[in-house]
Amino acid sequence: MNIKQNLINIKSTLPVSITLVAVSKTKTLREIMEAYNAGQRVFGENKIQEMTDKYEQLPKDIQWHMIGHVQRNKVKYMAHFVNLIHGVDSFKLLSEINKQAQKHNRIINCLLQIKIASEDSKFGMTGNEASSILHSEEFSELKHIKVIGLMGMATFTNNQNQVKKEFLLLKNTFEELKQLKTAPDNYRDYQLHTISMGMSDDYLLAIDCGSTMIRVGSSIFGARNYS
Ligand SMILES: *Cc1c(COP(=O)(O)O)cnc(C)c1O
């Protein structure tokens, strides 16, 4: 597995405006450094403990993204360094992120996770739930978080039509929320510009459907033994 070559190949297919998150969960420091030495600076992990261990041991100009499901009681372990939290699925979690960010005098970027898959196992909120959070007064009081967009995970299936439908649902939800932003009664100026969708098997489709940020693991680092 030539990590550097994989990165070069993937990047050559991407429009420059797309952010590539290299998903390094289960991968070693050495493998991550191989990607780092090829110029990659944005890495994604799905476990807070693992991400924190890697943060401590690796160069400090890496941007760490938490892409997994976040337990509220663990936010404190990453609040001093995390760059973007993709999977925010409740107001309670936003509020905890805000609280922990404040302790470090930081503003933490967040994406709201929208449930687009048909599988019950996937997390996320509806577009309406996201909208009511963004337009609530409680939200306007959270000064240490910034919601910069949405994240979604498609159903695990080979059916490309279904995956496409789900990606387009996320894109439409994003456009609707952006519209609402200009409503006269909005409490706060939030800037939605990021749609995190697409993984190794479907990132080109995701980009066609409007993704601005893709999360790619196995196509860069090779298959994982466990996840
Ligand atoms: C593991 C993971 C990915 C990357 O998956 P690959 O198929 O290896 O590219 C993307 N997003 C999330 C949320 C993940 O947990």
The ligand as a Gaussian input file, in Angstrom:
#p B3LYP/6-31G(d) Opt

LIG

0 1
 C      -14.541000       5.087000       8.610000
 C      -15.311000       6.274000       8.183000
 C      -15.109000       6.862000       6.931000
 C      -14.115000       6.334000       5.906000
 O      -14.550000       5.164000       5.336000
 P      -13.761000       4.517000       4.074000
 O      -14.793000       3.660000       3.437000
 O      -12.626000       3.747000       4.646000
 O      -13.313000       5.624000       3.215000
 C      -15.859000       7.977000       6.612000
 N      -16.753000       8.518000       7.472000
 C      -16.976000       7.974000       8.688000
 C      -17.977000       8.620000       9.587000
 C      -16.277000       6.837000       9.088000
 O      -16.508000       6.317000      10.299000

